[in-house]
Amino acid sequence: MTKKDKTVVNIFWMRRDLRLEDNTALFHALKTRENVLPLFIFNPDILEHLEVRPDFRVNFIYKTLIGIKDTLEKIGSSIYIAHGRPQDVFKKMAEEFHICSVYTNRDNEPYSVFRDTHVERFLKINKIEYHSYKDHVLFEKDELVKDDGKPYTVFTPYKNKFLEKFNKEMVRPLNTLQYYHNFIRIKPLRMMSVEMLGFEPLNVVFPSKSLSQTLLEGYSANRDFPARNGTSKLSVHLRFGTISIRKVTALALLHSETYLSELIWRNFYSQILWYFPHVATRAFKPIYDNIRWENNLDHFTAWCQGKTGYPMVDAGMRELNQTGFMHNRLRMVTASFLCKHLLIDWRWGEAYFAGKLNDYELASNNGGWQWAAGSGCDAVPYFRIFNPRLQAEKFDPDSEYIKKWVPEFSSADYPAPIIDHRFARERALKRYAQGMNFWIE
C-alpha cells in the first residue's frame, strides 16, 4: 500500500488523561487538525508488573475506554485500542495510516519520559510531528521555582508561590465539544477484551466523579476521620485523568482551602519527582540512606496482612487489601508504623502500596512514604513517631472504622501486638540517630 492509499490521520495519544472533555492535547488537536484519531495503548511493560489479577486499575481503564468509544461512535468516529510497546504500535500504525501528527499530554514520571523520548525520536525520523502539553498538574517542570531559579523543597513556601502565581485563567475549562466535527469519521474499531490482556473482568462499582459542595465545605472537619464520608474519593480519577485537574481545582477554590492545599501537595510532589528523579529509588535526603533497617520478614508479612495487633494499622491494611483504597490518615499511620515501629525500609512499603492502590501514582506515593519515613523533602521529623493507639483514640474514638475491617477486634482471636510501642519508639530514635551520625562523621 502506498502513502496515497492510506487514510490520513492525526493521532491523539491518551495516557493518564482518559476523558474527552476539557483535555488540553485533544483540544489543540481538534482545533488545529482534521481526522483526529484517539489512541490508547495497553503497554506490556506496565501490565507485566501488575501482580493482582483481576486488577481494579486495568478494569477501570477498560470501562472508561468503553465509555469513550461509545461516545465517539455516536458521532461516527471511534478509538484505536492497541496492545504493545508504544514504539512498536506507532510503527504498525504508520503502515496502516498516513500519520501527520501525534498530540499527547505529558507525563513526567521517569519511565514515561524515557518512553516518550524514544517515541518522539521514531516519529521525527518518520517526519511525523509531535506535540505535547501540560494537563495533569497546573504547574510543571520549572514553572514554579524560587527567585534564584532553584526548585522548592519545602511545601509551605511552594504553596505560597503557587497561590501567588495562580490565576483563574488556569482553571478555565477547554471546550473540546465545539471541535468534535474534526474527529475522524471511521467505522467502529475492534476493542480487545480484558481477558485478551491477561486479566479477569471485575464487576465492581467505580467511585463517582461528582464532588459536592457539602463535602468540600465539611472537608477540613471530616477528612481525618476514616469512619466518616469526609473525603472526595477522586484520587483514582485524578490518577487516570477521568476528571480535569482544572475542574477539581476550581471547585476547591470556591469551597475548601484545605482541599485546595491537598491538590497543591499533589503538584508539589510531581515537581519533586521531576527535579529529583533519584527519589524513586533513594532517599531525598542522602543522610537517611544510612539507616540500618531490621527488615524482619515475619513483621513485614504481619503488616501486609493486617495482623500486627495494632487495630488502627490492621484496619488500614485490610481495607487496602480488600478494596484497593486506603484513607489518607491510615496511609500515614500504616507507613509510620512500618518504618519506625518495625524498622522496615520504606521502599518495601512503597512497593506494596504500588501493587495494591487503585490510585497509585509514583510522585504522591513516593512523597508520602518518604514523608512518613523522615527521608523526604519537608518530611515529618525522624523523632516524630505516631502512636497507633492514640491515633485510633483521636480519629476513630468509637472504633467504628476498626470494627468494620477487623471484626475480631476485642476478641480472643485478635493477635497480640507484634512489638511493644515504647520499645519500638526508643529503638527507632536510636537507629535513626546512629544513621545520621554515621553520615556526619
Stockholm file with secondary structure:
# STOCKHOLM 1.0

chainA/1-441         MTKKDKTVVNIFWMRRDLRLEDNTALFHALKTRENVLPLFIFNPDILEHLEVRPDFRVNFIYKTLIGIKDTLEKIGSSIYIAHGRPQDVFKKMAEEFHICSVYTNRDNEPYSVFRDTHVERFLKINKIEYHSYKDHVLFEKDELVKDDGKPYTVFTPYKNKFLEKFNKEMVRPLNTLQYYHNFIRIKPLRMMSVEMLGFEPLNVVFPSKSLSQTLLEGYSANRDFPARNGTSKLSVHLRFGTISIRKVTALALLHSETYLSELIWRNFYSQILWYFPHVATRAFKPIYDNIRWENNLDHFTAWCQGKTGYPMVDAGMRELNQTGFMHNRLRMVTASFLCKHLLIDWRWGEAYFAGKLNDYELASNNGGWQWAAGSGCDAVPYFRIFNPRLQAEKFDPDSEYIKKWVPEFSSADYPAPIIDHRFARERALKRYAQGMNFWIE
#=GR chainA/1-441 SS CCGGGSEEEEEEEESSCCCSSSCHHHHHHHHHCSSEEEEEEECHHHHTTCCCSSCHHHHHHHHHHHHHHHHHHHTTCCCEEEESCHHHHHHHHHHHEEEEEEEEECCCSHHHHHHHHHHHHHHHHTTCEEEEECCSSSSCTTSSCCTTSCCCCSHHHHHHHHHHHCCGGGGCCCCCGGGGGGBCCCCCCCCCCTGGGTCCCCCCCCCCCCCCHHHHHTHHHHTTCTTSSCSCCCHHHHHHTSSCHHHHHHHHHHHCHHHHHHHHHHHHHHHHHHHCGGGGTSCSSGGGGGCCCCCCHHHHHHHHHTCSSCHHHHHHHHHHHHHSCCCHHHHHHHHHIIIIISCCCHHHHHHHHHHHCTTCCHHHHHHHHHHHHTCSTTCCCTTCCCCHHHHHHHHCTTCHHHHHHCTTTTSTTSCCCSSCHHHHHHHHHHHHHHHHHHHHC
#=GC SS_cons         CCGGGSEEEEEEEESSCCCSSSCHHHHHHHHHCSSEEEEEEECHHHHTTCCCSSCHHHHHHHHHHHHHHHHHHHTTCCCEEEESCHHHHHHHHHHHEEEEEEEEECCCSHHHHHHHHHHHHHHHHTTCEEEEECCSSSSCTTSSCCTTSCCCCSHHHHHHHHHHHCCGGGGCCCCCGGGGGGBCCCCCCCCCCTGGGTCCCCCCCCCCCCCCHHHHHTHHHHTTCTTSSCSCCCHHHHHHTSSCHHHHHHHHHHHCHHHHHHHHHHHHHHHHHHHCGGGGTSCSSGGGGGCCCCCCHHHHHHHHHTCSSCHHHHHHHHHHHHHSCCCHHHHHHHHHIIIIISCCCHHHHHHHHHHHCTTCCHHHHHHHHHHHHTCSTTCCCTTCCCCHHHHHHHHCTTCHHHHHHCTTTTSTTSCCCSSCHHHHHHHHHHHHHHHHHHHHC
//
